Amino acid sequence: MPKIRIAIDRGGTFTDCIGNPGTGNPEDDVVIKLLSVDSKNYKDAPLEGIRRLLEIFQSKSIPRGVPLDLTEVESLRMGTTLATNCALERNGERCVFVTTKGFKDCLLIGDQTRPKIFDLAINRPDPLYDHVIEVDERVTLEDFAEDPRNIISKANAEEGVCVGKSGEIVRVLKKPDLSALKESLQEAYNQGIRSLGIALLHSYTFPDHEEVVAAIAHNIGFTHVSLSSEVSPMIKYLPRANSAVADAYLTPVIKKYLDGLQAGLVNFENTSIQFMQSDGGLVDGSKFSGLKSILSGPAGGVVGYSTTCYDSNTQVPLIGFDMGGTSTDVSRFGNGKLDHVFETTTAGIVIQSPQLDIHTVAAGGSSMLFWENGLFRVGPDSAAAEPGPAAYRKGGPLTITDANLQLGRLVPELFPKIFGPNENESLDLEATNQKFEGLTKTINADLETNLTVDEVAHGFLKVANESMARPIRALTEARGHVTSDHQLVTFGGAGGQHAVAVAESLGIDTVIAHRYSSILSAYGMFLADVVEEKQEPCSFDLAGPATRGQLEERFDSLVGTVSRSLHKQGFAENDLVYEKYLNLRYDGTESTLMIMQRNSDWNFAEDFTASHKREFGFIFTDRPVIVDDIRIRAVAKSPVRSTKSIANEISSLKTRKINTAEAASFYKDVFFDDKRLRIPIFRIDDMPTGSLIDGPCILADGTQTNVIPCNASATILSSHIVIKVNSKSKENPELAQNKIDPVLLSIFGHRFMDIAEQMGTQLRKTAVSTNVKERLDFSCALFDPDGNLVANAPHVPVHLGSMSTCISAQAKLWKGKLKAGDVLVTNHPEMGGTHLPDITVITPAFSSSGDEIIFYVASRAHHADIGGILPGSVPPNSKELYEEGAAIYSELLVKEGRFDEELMVKVLVEDPAKYPGCSGSRKISDNISDLKAQIAANTKGIHLIAKLMDDFGIDVIVKYMLAIQENAATTVKQALKNLTEHFGATEFTGQDYMDDGTLIKLKVTLDIERGQYVFDFEGTSPQVYGNLNAPEAITNSAILYCLRCLVNEDIPLNQGCLKPITVKIPQGSILSPTNGVAVVGGNVLTSQRVTDVILKTFSIMADSQGDCNNFTFGTGGKDANGEISKGFGYYETICGGHGAGGESWRGPGWNGTNAVHTNMTNTRMTDVEIFERRYPVVLREFSVRQKSGGKGKFFGGNGVIRDIIFRQPVQASILSERRVVAPHGISGGEDGERGLNLWIRKTSGSVINIGGKNTISVQPGDRVVIHTPGGGGYGKLLE
C-alpha cells in the first residue's frame, strides 16, 4: 500500500502543509494552509494540518483532539519557528551558565555595544540563563600572534603546557576546583534547574575542563548538558558561550514539543519523523537541537527554491525572496551549492553554528504601517497572526497585506476562507478601507495635499519594496556579486504581490515562481537531504610540509564518525556524499572563509585565494594561509522529483498568447502607479503550459497571488511561472520640479542609508587591524557637495557628527582641483579632524559628465597606532599635537587611481619620528591595509551613487538630498517645541567639571515662535595644557547626537538636524582650542562630558559614565638611543554605567543599563580568546562592578571591572575621566561611583592608583585593573 508523505512548515503567521498519498506524482499533492495560532479552533497547527491531510487521504472524518494514527504515513518532515519564538519571547527552559571564574557577566556585557545608538533608554536583550556558576580554572594560549619575535613554544607536561586539539600550544594556569564546583552545581540542582550550558575559556582547543564539569553535572542528575566545545568548537568565546547557553535554553523546549507532538500521534514507530535544521539538512527528531533549529522554517525555503528553480545548464545564480506574514527572508544560491555562515545574531544573541546565509528584514505581510514626521514607515512592528492585519477580522492595524488588499492586488474570492469566528470567511476589505480613509485624512491634513486612499496605500507598498530590496543588495554586493546578474525566486504567502517591483528596483529582469511558491518552505522539506556534520578546530599552516597528511588523517576520522551515525538511520554507504571543508584565513587576520574541496583535488589554497579576492577585493602574497577548522558534512541524498531545466523548457516550448476574454476567470479594478486599471484575473490551474500572458494581470490560486504589472509578462511552464520584467525608463524628470513626494522622500532615506551601510560592510570585510575589523571603530557616511551630512550608517556617533566639518574643509581647499579617481586623506584638527588616530578618507562622486561633484563619500577609521610618544597613539600625557602621532593636513592618498604608498610611509612613519621622543607608526602594514580598506569602502559608495543616478537622474537626487535634510530640521524643531511645552520653559542651563577642574558650561535658549535655537557655551574654561582640548567639530557632533536622541523616532541622521541650531563657543576655550595643542582626549573624553552636560541641561537623564576608558599597550618604535624595533600597538575602550532617565514627553523613565557603551561611542570589545591569541595577556576578569550605579527612583547602571595580567614587558597607558568628579544624579538621584585605575605589581605585591591619565612600564605578571564609573540615578529613592 502506498505510504503517505507529509511536510509542514510552521511559520509565524501561517502553517503550510503539503502531503502526497504515496504515489509520488505532483498531481496528487494536497496543500493546506492554516493560521499558526487559532486557539479557538485548535491547539496545535501542525497536528491540525496532519489531521486534515489524513482526512483527505483516508477519506474519513477524524475528530479534533483524537490521537492521529500514522500507520499509513511513511515520513513526516517539519520546520518550525518554535526555537526562534522561544528566544524572542524569553520563555525557554531554566538553565545554568557555567563559565570560567571572572566571567560570570560576560554574556550580559556581550560586546559592550548598545543595539540602537540613538535610544537614550537602552534596551538590551536579557541573557537566556537563570543562574551562573564560575569555575575556578584557567587555561590560555602560550604564544601570541603579534609577537615580533615569532616564537613558537613546545609542549612541556611538567609545566602544564600541552598541544590543544587545534594544534595551538595551551598552558593550563589552574585546574578546576572540583569541590567548590560540585557544591555549586548541587545548589543549582536543588533549586529545580535541570539544564546546563558550559563554556570555559579556550575550550575550543582544550575541552578537558568542560568535560570534567559535564561528568559531575550528569552524576548529580542534570538532564540536559550542552558543552560549547561540542556544539560550537570554534574560537571566539562570546558567540561560543552564547551558543552553549542557547542550546541549553532551547533544546529542552524542543524536546518537550516533540514529546507533545508524539503524544498527539499513535503508531508512528515506522514513520520517519525528521526536522529541518538551520543548515538546510534534515535530522532525526531525536537529534533535533534548539541551537540548530533557529532558521528551521526559512531553511526549508532555500532548499525548496534551490532544488526546483536553479538551472544547472545555465547556472544563473538565484536570489530567494521569501515574504511571509511576519518578515521577509532573502538568500542567495549560486554555483550549485548552499552557502553557510557560522556566526549570526538571533533575538539579540550572537551564536556560532552552521546556518544557511539568510538575511531577515522586518517587512512581511503583517508589518504595520505608520505615518511619522512626514515620512511613510513600514515595520518593524508586526500585527503577527494575532490580531493580524485589519482585514483578518480581529480588529488588527493596517499592514502591508491591507495595502495590497486596498489596491486590489489580493483577490478575496481566491484567498483561503479561514477567517472569522467560524473560519469560513475571506478577507475584510471594508475594515481595511475604513482604516485607510482615516490615515489618508491625517496625511492630507499634515501635508496640505489631496492624496487618495489608493495613493497612500501604494506609497506604503513602494516604501516596503525598497526596505526589502536593501538586504538583497547587501547580500549580493557585499559578497562581490552583481545583483542584476541574478534571477529572483519569489515564494512565501506575500512574495508574489511584490516580487516584480523588488526585481525592478534591483535591475533584475527575471522572476520565477514555483507552482508551490506560497508553501515552498514546506515543499523544500519534501526535497531536503538528511545531513550529519562534524567540525574540529585546527591551527596549521596550509602550506606546511606535513599539513596535508595530518588533515587527510583527520578527515578520515571525521568521515568515520558521521557515516556511522547515518548508517544507524538506515542509509547505505552508496547513498552518502561527503563534503570536505577547511576554514581558512591569512595569518595575522581574523576573517575566515569556509572552503569546500572540489572533486578529489587538494585545491584549497587556490580556491581560498580566488574566494578572498572576490569577496574582499584583495589577497596577501606575503602571508601564510592558516587552517582554523576542519569540517565534514555527510549528505544522505533524498529522492528528488525530476525538475525540468527552465531554460530548456522555455526554448522547446511553443508559447502562445492567450485570449484574455476566454481565459480570464473574471476582471478586477487594480491600482498601478497612478490609477486603477480593469485587469483580468487568471486561475493558475486553468492556464495550460505554454501560455504567454502580458501584464497587467493577476495570476492566482488558493495559496498564491502573483501581480504582473504593465511592464511584465508571464509564461506558464509545467511547474513554474517565469515573469520577464522590462525595466521602466528613468523616474519621471518632472519629479525634479514637482512638490516633494513623501513616499519618494522615504525611499531616498532608505537608498542613502543603504549606501552608507554597504560602505561600512565593505570596510569591515577588507580591513586587517583588530581595531577596525573586530572592534568596528569606524564610520561611513555620505555628504553633499558642500560637506553637509546626508546619511550615515549607525556606527560611532562622535565620528558621524564631526565628519561634516572635515569634508567641508577639504571641499573648500580642493575646490576645482579634484579629478575622478582622486582620494583625499586627512586627520588634522585644523581641517575638521577630531584626534589623530581617526583618519578620514574622502572620495568625490562626480556627475556623469565628470565636471561636477555631486556627493562626497567618506570613511573614518581609528588606526591603533600612528606613531607619537607611546604605543597605541592615545598618550595620556601629551601636551603638543606632534606627540600624538602623524598629523595629516590634506594629502592625495590616491591620484587618478594610483595609491601613493610611498607618501603614506613618509607621512606615517618618517615624519612623526622626526619629533623629540616620538616614533613613527609601529605597524605600518596595518595602516596601509586599513587605508586601502577605507578606499574600497568609498569605492563601493561611489558605485552605488552611480546606480542611484542611473535610477533617478541627478536633478531628482539633488532635490531629495536637500529635502531629507529639511525633513530632519522640521522634526528637530518639533522635538524642541515638545521639550519647551513639557517643562514650561524656554531657557535651560547646565554645567559640569572635568577631573582637572575645567568647567563646561551651557545655556540653551529656545525661541519657538522666532525659530531661534541657541546653544551657548559662554563661561567654559580655557584650553588646557594637556590633551582634553576638543576641536569645535566635536561639540557640534555632541549637539547633533543629542538632538537626534531627543526626536526619539526613526528619522535619518543628517545635517538638517543642526540646521535650526546656532552654536556659540568661546574661542580659545577647551571646546575651541588654538592650533597645535594636544587633542587626543577631546574626542574620547570631552565629547562624552559635553553630551552629559547637554542631556542634563534638558533634565532628560542623569550622567552616564562620561568616559571611554581608553586603554592602550604595546611595544616597539624608536628607543632612547634612536634605534627602531618592530612592535605592535593595541587600543580598546571600556564600557561603563548608563545614566538613569525620568518620565517626559518621550515616554516613561528608565533604570540605567549596566556595562554598556554610551552616548558618543559604541565600539566593540575584542573577544577574550582573540585578545589572548594576538597579544601577551591573560584577561583575569571582565565583570559588572556591582553597586557602582547611583541610587534613585530610577537607578543608574553599573560600571565594569577589567583585570588584565601581562605576560611580556609592555608600555601600558590609560586615558580616562570621572576619577575625581563623579557622574551626577539629577532630580534627587544619587551620583554614580567614580572610576579607579590600579597597577598591581607582581614582584612587590604593591597596589598603585595610577590616576585617570598615566603611562606605566609593566612587567610579566603585573596586573592593570580598571574600574569604570557607574551612571547617575534619577529622582529620589523611594523607601
HELIX and SHEET records of a PDB file:
HELIX    1   1 PRO A   26  ASP A   28  5                                   3    
HELIX    2   2 ALA A   45  GLN A   58  1                                  14    
HELIX    3   3 LEU A   82  GLU A   89  1                                   8    
HELIX    4   4 CYS A  106  ILE A  109  1                                   4    
HELIX    5   5 ALA A  157  GLU A  159  5                                   3    
HELIX    6   6 LEU A  178  ASN A  190  1                                  13    
HELIX    7   7 ASP A  208  ILE A  220  1                                  13    
HELIX    8   8 SER A  228  VAL A  231  1                                   4    
HELIX    9   9 TYR A  237  ALA A  263  1                                  27    
HELIX   10  10 GLY A  285  LYS A  287  5                                   3    
HELIX   11  11 LEU A  291  SER A  293  5                                   3    
HELIX   12  12 SER A  296  CYS A  309  1                                  14    
HELIX   13  13 ALA A  390  TYR A  392  5                                   3    
HELIX   14  14 ILE A  400  GLN A  406  1                                   7    
HELIX   15  15 LEU A  429  LEU A  447  1                                  19    
HELIX   16  16 VAL A  453  GLU A  477  1                                  25    
HELIX   17  17 THR A  483  ASP A  485  5                                   3    
HELIX   18  18 GLY A  495  LEU A  506  1                                  12    
HELIX   19  19 SER A  517  ILE A  519  5                                   3    
HELIX   20  20 LEU A  520  LEU A  527  1                                   8    
HELIX   21  21 THR A  547  LYS A  568  1                                  22    
HELIX   22  22 GLU A  573  ASP A  575  5                                   3    
HELIX   23  23 PHE A  604  PHE A  616  1                                  13    
HELIX   24  24 ILE A  646  SER A  652  1                                   7    
HELIX   25  25 THR A  660  ALA A  663  1                                   4    
HELIX   26  26 ILE A  684  ASP A  686  5                                   3    
HELIX   27  27 PRO A  733  ALA A  736  5                                   4    
HELIX   28  28 PRO A  742  THR A  766  1                                  25    
HELIX   29  29 THR A  770  LYS A  773  1                                   4    
HELIX   30  30 PRO A  797  LEU A  813  1                                  17    
HELIX   31  31 PRO A  829  MET A  831  5                                   3    
HELIX   32  32 LEU A  881  GLU A  884  5                                   4    
HELIX   33  33 GLU A  901  VAL A  905  1                                   5    
HELIX   34  34 LYS A  906  GLU A  910  3                                   5    
HELIX   35  35 PRO A  912  LYS A  914  5                                   3    
HELIX   36  36 ILE A  924  PHE A  952  1                                  29    
HELIX   37  37 ILE A  954  PHE A  983  1                                  30    
HELIX   38  38 GLU A 1032  VAL A 1047  1                                  16    
HELIX   39  39 GLN A 1055  LEU A 1058  5                                   4    
HELIX   40  40 VAL A 1080  GLY A 1081  1                                   2    
HELIX   41  41 GLY A 1082  THR A 1086  3                                   5    
HELIX   42  42 SER A 1087  THR A 1097  1                                  11    
HELIX   43  43 VAL A 1168  ARG A 1174  1                                   7    
SHEET    1   A 6 VAL A  30  LEU A  35  0                                        
SHEET    2   A 6 PHE A  14  ASN A  20 -1                                        
SHEET    3   A 6 ILE A   4  ARG A  10 -1                                        
SHEET    4   A 6 VAL A  73  THR A  80  1                                        
SHEET    5   A 6 SER A 272  MET A 276  1                                        
SHEET    6   A 6 LEU A 282  ASP A 284 -1                                        
SHEET    1   B 2 LEU A  68  ASP A  69  0                                        
SHEET    2   B 2 LEU A 265  VAL A 266  1                                        
SHEET    1   C 4 HIS A 131  VAL A 135  0                                        
SHEET    2   C 4 CYS A  95  THR A 100  1                                        
SHEET    3   C 4 SER A 195  ALA A 199  1                                        
SHEET    4   C 4 HIS A 224  LEU A 227  1                                        
SHEET    1   D 3 ARG A 138  LEU A 141  0                                        
SHEET    2   D 3 ILE A 169  LYS A 174 -1                                        
SHEET    3   D 3 VAL A 161  VAL A 163 -1                                        
SHEET    1   E 9 HIS A 359  VAL A 361  0                                        
SHEET    2   E 9 THR A 328  PHE A 333 -1                                        
SHEET    3   E 9 LEU A 318  MET A 323 -1                                        
SHEET    4   E 9 GLN A 487  PHE A 491  1                                        
SHEET    5   E 9 THR A 510  HIS A 514  1                                        
SHEET    6   E 9 HIS A 720  VAL A 725 -1                                        
SHEET    7   E 9 ALA A 712  ILE A 716 -1                                        
SHEET    8   E 9 SER A 691  ASP A 694 -1                                        
SHEET    9   E 9 ARG A 656  LYS A 657  1                                        
SHEET    1   F 2 HIS A 340  THR A 346  0                                        
SHEET    2   F 2 ILE A 349  LEU A 356 -1                                        
SHEET    1   G 2 SER A 367  GLU A 372  0                                        
SHEET    2   G 2 LEU A 375  SER A 382 -1                                        
SHEET    1   H 4 VAL A 530  ASP A 541  0                                        
SHEET    2   H 4 VAL A 625  ALA A 636 -1                                        
SHEET    3   H 4 LEU A 576  TYR A 586 -1                                        
SHEET    4   H 4 LEU A 593  MET A 596 -1                                        
SHEET    1   I 4 PHE A 666  PHE A 672  0                                        
SHEET    2   I 4 LYS A 675  ARG A 683 -1                                        
SHEET    3   I 4 CYS A 697  ALA A 700  1                                        
SHEET    4   I 4 THR A 705  ILE A 708 -1                                        
SHEET    1   J 7 LEU A 789  ASN A 792  0                                        
SHEET    2   J 7 PHE A 778  PHE A 783 -1                                        
SHEET    3   J 7 ILE A 853  HIS A 862 -1                                        
SHEET    4   J 7 ASP A 838  PHE A 846 -1                                        
SHEET    5   J 7 VAL A 823  THR A 826 -1                                        
SHEET    6   J 7 GLU A 891  LYS A 895 -1                                        
SHEET    7   J 7 ARG A 898  PHE A 899 -1                                        
SHEET    1   K 4 GLU A 987  TYR A 993  0                                        
SHEET    2   K 4 LEU A 999  ASP A1007 -1                                        
SHEET    3   K 4 GLN A1012  ASP A1016 -1                                        
SHEET    4   K 4 ILE A1061  LYS A1064  1                                        
SHEET    1   L 4 ILE A1124  GLU A1132  0                                        
SHEET    2   L 4 ASN A1110  LYS A1118 -1                                        
SHEET    3   L 4 VAL A1210  LEU A1215 -1                                        
SHEET    4   L 4 LYS A1253  VAL A1258 -1                                        
SHEET    1   M 5 VAL A1177  ARG A1185  0                                        
SHEET    2   M 5 GLY A1199  PHE A1206 -1                                        
SHEET    3   M 5 ARG A1263  HIS A1267 -1                                        
SHEET    4   M 5 LEU A1236  ILE A1240 -1                                        
SHEET    5   M 5 VAL A1247  ASN A1249 -1                                        
END                                                                             
